[in-house]
């Protein structure tokens, strides 16, 4: 059984020229590691998460539970704070769009500025601490009693980050910045990158912090063959979470 909710008219149309070839993840021509190190100044126990090519494929294809009339549109990385290990990890939700709506978004003239999407709250994927295992991605299904208990804890960790991160780590954000809860990346973007670099076995993601003068922004750094991030190398936002409906919400029914 799946759990999902719809957000209408809020999400960016990834077919717009501004998103072409980027879709929330920009490849950099400089080293992203210094920004990972800046984040680790606040979280010394933080480790990166390696996600294998086969696991990324399960994400962009829907892992067998997304209906035939929908397509995975975005991967939603909601930040979770593990207070026991003093580190962060990611709860990954699939954001889908009706194939008919996707076709319209890609071909309509003028192109619609926003699209309607469905956010899957279960099954979900999440990253686990890298303890030498090959793959850091795991899946949970609420129909499994053990998984349900784990999912409740993950949702609490996400809420913990959202509600406390500014109080715990005020240096992570400047006063005028909105609360950071995670990032979105187009599913097609991940697929295209892995097809472009067929020899790589997967992608490593790491929490990172853009910190220059008073411009502080957490983001996700990607290490493939090149390096990249959910911010530009100049600290500009690429794909913001939409205003209004919160795709990282933890529904009460969950």
C-alpha positions as CSV (number, residue, x, y, z in Angstrom):
1,X,0.0,0.0,0.0
2,X,1.2,3.5,-0.8
3,X,0.6,6.8,1.0
4,X,0.7,10.0,-0.9
5,X,-0.7,13.5,-1.1
6,X,-1.2,16.0,-3.9
7,X,0.2,19.5,-4.2
8,X,-1.5,21.5,-6.9
9,X,0.0,24.3,-9.0
10,X,3.1,24.7,-6.8
11,X,6.1,23.0,-8.4
12,X,8.4,24.3,-11.0
13,X,8.0,23.2,-14.6
14,X,11.3,21.5,-15.3
15,X,10.7,22.0,-19.1
16,X,11.3,25.7,-18.7
17,X,14.5,27.0,-20.3
18,X,15.9,28.1,-16.9
19,X,15.9,24.4,-15.8
20,X,17.1,22.7,-19.0
21,X,20.2,20.6,-18.4
22,X,20.2,21.5,-14.7
23,X,16.9,20.5,-13.0
24,X,18.2,21.2,-9.5
25,X,21.7,19.8,-9.9
26,X,24.5,21.7,-11.5
27,X,27.9,20.2,-12.3
28,X,30.7,22.4,-11.0
29,X,34.1,23.1,-12.6
30,X,35.7,23.5,-9.1
31,X,36.2,21.3,-6.0
32,X,33.1,20.9,-3.9
33,X,35.0,19.3,-1.0
34,X,35.7,22.6,0.9
35,X,32.0,23.1,1.3
36,X,31.5,19.6,2.6
37,X,34.3,20.4,5.1
38,X,32.5,23.5,6.2
39,X,29.4,21.5,7.0
40,X,31.5,19.0,8.9
41,X,32.9,21.7,11.1
42,X,29.4,21.6,12.7
43,X,28.9,17.9,12.4
44,X,32.3,16.2,12.9
45,X,30.7,12.7,12.8
46,X,29.1,13.3,9.4
47,X,29.8,10.7,6.7
48,X,28.9,10.8,3.0
49,X,26.3,8.5,1.5
50,X,27.1,6.3,-1.5
51,X,24.1,5.4,-3.6
52,X,24.7,2.8,-6.3
53,X,23.5,3.1,-9.9
54,X,20.9,0.3,-9.3
55,X,19.5,2.2,-6.3
56,X,19.3,5.4,-8.3
57,X,17.4,3.5,-11.0
58,X,14.9,2.3,-8.5
59,X,14.4,5.9,-7.4
60,X,13.8,7.4,-10.9
61,X,11.7,4.4,-12.0
62,X,9.4,4.4,-8.9
63,X,10.6,1.0,-7.5
64,X,7.6,-0.8,-8.8
65,X,4.9,1.1,-6.9
66,X,4.3,4.2,-9.0
67,X,1.2,3.8,-11.2
68,X,1.6,3.4,-15.0
69,X,-0.1,6.8,-15.6
70,X,2.5,8.6,-13.5
71,X,6.2,9.3,-13.9
72,X,8.7,10.1,-11.3
73,X,9.4,13.9,-11.7
74,X,11.5,14.9,-8.8
75,X,13.5,13.3,-6.0
76,X,12.9,15.1,-2.8
77,X,15.7,15.0,-0.2
78,X,14.3,16.0,3.2
79,X,17.0,16.5,5.8
80,X,16.7,14.4,9.0
81,X,18.7,15.0,12.2
82,X,19.9,12.0,14.1
83,X,20.3,13.3,17.6
84,X,21.9,10.1,18.9
85,X,24.7,10.2,16.3
86,X,24.8,14.0,16.0
87,X,24.6,13.7,12.2
88,X,22.2,14.3,9.4
89,X,20.8,11.9,6.8
90,X,18.1,12.1,4.1
91,X,14.6,10.9,3.7
92,X,14.0,10.6,0.0
93,X,10.4,10.9,-1.3
94,X,9.3,10.4,-4.9
95,X,7.4,13.3,-6.5
96,X,5.4,12.2,-9.5
97,X,3.5,13.9,-12.3
98,X,0.7,12.5,-14.5
99,X,2.2,11.6,-17.9
100,X,-0.5,13.6,-19.6
101,X,0.4,16.6,-17.5
102,X,4.1,16.1,-18.2
103,X,3.5,16.0,-21.9
104,X,1.5,19.3,-21.6
105,X,4.2,20.9,-19.5
106,X,6.8,20.0,-22.0
107,X,4.9,21.1,-25.2
108,X,2.4,23.8,-24.1
109,X,3.0,27.3,-25.6
110,X,3.3,29.3,-23.5
111,X,4.7,26.7,-21.1
112,X,2.8,26.6,-17.8
113,X,4.9,28.0,-15.0
114,X,3.8,25.5,-12.4
115,X,2.7,21.8,-12.4
116,X,0.6,19.6,-10.2
117,X,2.4,16.7,-8.5
118,X,1.9,13.8,-6.2
119,X,4.3,13.3,-3.2
120,X,4.8,9.8,-2.0
121,X,5.1,9.5,1.8
122,X,5.4,5.7,1.7
123,X,7.1,3.7,0.5
124,X,10.1,6.0,0.9
125,X,13.9,5.6,0.7
126,X,16.4,6.9,3.2
127,X,20.2,7.0,3.6
128,X,22.0,5.0,6.3
129,X,25.3,5.7,7.9
130,X,28.2,4.6,5.7
131,X,29.8,1.8,7.8
132,X,31.7,0.3,4.9
133,X,28.7,-1.1,3.1
134,X,28.4,-0.8,-0.7
135,X,25.1,1.1,-0.8
136,X,23.7,3.6,1.7
137,X,20.1,3.6,0.4
138,X,17.4,1.6,2.1
139,X,13.6,1.4,1.4
140,X,10.7,1.4,3.9
141,X,7.1,0.3,3.4
142,X,4.5,1.2,6.0
143,X,2.7,-2.2,5.6
144,X,5.7,-3.9,7.3
145,X,5.3,-3.4,11.1
146,X,9.0,-3.1,11.7
147,X,9.3,-0.6,8.8
148,X,6.4,1.4,10.2
149,X,8.2,2.0,13.5
150,X,11.3,3.0,11.6
151,X,9.4,5.4,9.4
152,X,7.8,7.1,12.4
153,X,11.3,7.7,13.8
154,X,12.6,9.0,10.4
155,X,9.6,11.4,10.2
156,X,10.4,12.6,13.8
157,X,14.1,13.1,12.8
158,X,12.9,15.3,9.8
159,X,10.6,17.3,12.1
160,X,13.5,17.6,14.5
161,X,15.7,19.2,11.8
162,X,12.9,21.5,10.7
163,X,12.0,22.7,14.1
164,X,15.4,22.9,15.8
165,X,18.1,23.4,13.3
166,X,18.2,27.2,13.5
167,X,18.3,27.0,17.4
168,X,20.9,24.2,17.4
169,X,23.1,25.6,14.6
170,X,22.4,29.3,14.1
171,X,25.7,29.6,12.0
172,X,24.2,27.5,9.3
173,X,21.9,30.3,8.1
174,X,21.8,34.0,7.9
175,X,18.9,35.7,9.6
176,X,17.1,36.5,6.3
177,X,17.3,33.0,4.9
178,X,14.2,30.8,5.0
179,X,14.4,27.7,7.0
180,X,16.3,25.0,5.1
181,X,14.6,21.6,5.0
182,X,16.1,19.9,2.0
183,X,16.6,19.9,-1.8
184,X,14.9,18.7,-4.9
185,X,16.5,17.2,-8.0
186,X,14.9,16.2,-11.2
187,X,14.8,12.4,-11.6
188,X,15.6,12.8,-15.3
189,X,18.7,14.8,-14.4
190,X,20.1,11.9,-12.3
191,X,19.4,9.4,-15.1
192,X,21.0,11.6,-17.7
193,X,24.2,12.1,-15.6
194,X,24.6,8.4,-15.0
195,X,24.1,7.7,-18.7
196,X,26.7,10.4,-19.5
197,X,29.2,8.7,-17.2
198,X,28.5,5.0,-17.7
199,X,31.7,3.8,-16.0
200,X,30.8,5.1,-12.6
201,X,29.1,2.7,-10.1
202,X,26.9,5.4,-8.5
203,X,26.9,8.8,-6.9
204,X,28.0,9.9,-3.4
205,X,26.0,12.7,-1.8
206,X,27.1,14.8,1.2
207,X,25.6,17.6,3.2
208,X,27.6,20.8,2.4
209,X,27.5,24.4,3.5
210,X,28.1,27.4,1.2
211,X,29.7,29.9,3.5
212,X,31.1,33.1,2.2
213,X,30.9,36.2,4.3
214,X,27.3,36.3,5.5
215,X,25.9,34.2,2.8
216,X,25.4,30.8,4.5
217,X,23.3,28.1,2.8
218,X,23.3,24.3,3.4
219,X,23.0,22.2,0.2
220,X,23.7,18.7,-1.1
221,X,27.1,18.0,-2.8
222,X,27.2,15.3,-5.5
223,X,30.3,13.4,-6.4
224,X,30.0,11.5,-9.6
225,X,32.9,11.7,-12.0
226,X,32.7,15.5,-12.0
227,X,31.3,17.2,-8.9
228,X,28.2,19.2,-8.5
229,X,25.6,20.6,-6.1
230,X,22.1,21.7,-5.5
231,X,23.5,25.3,-5.4
232,X,25.6,26.9,-8.1
233,X,29.3,27.4,-7.3
234,X,28.4,31.0,-6.6
235,X,25.8,30.1,-4.0
236,X,22.7,30.7,-6.1
237,X,19.7,28.6,-5.6
238,X,18.9,26.3,-8.5
239,X,15.5,24.7,-7.6
240,X,13.7,25.9,-4.5
241,X,11.0,24.0,-2.6
242,X,7.7,25.6,-3.6
243,X,5.9,28.1,-1.4
244,X,2.6,27.0,0.2
245,X,2.3,23.3,0.3
246,X,5.2,21.6,2.1
247,X,6.4,18.5,0.3
248,X,8.5,17.5,3.4
249,X,5.4,17.4,5.6
250,X,4.8,14.4,7.7
251,X,1.1,13.6,7.4
252,X,-0.6,12.8,10.7
253,X,-1.8,9.5,9.2
254,X,1.8,8.4,8.8
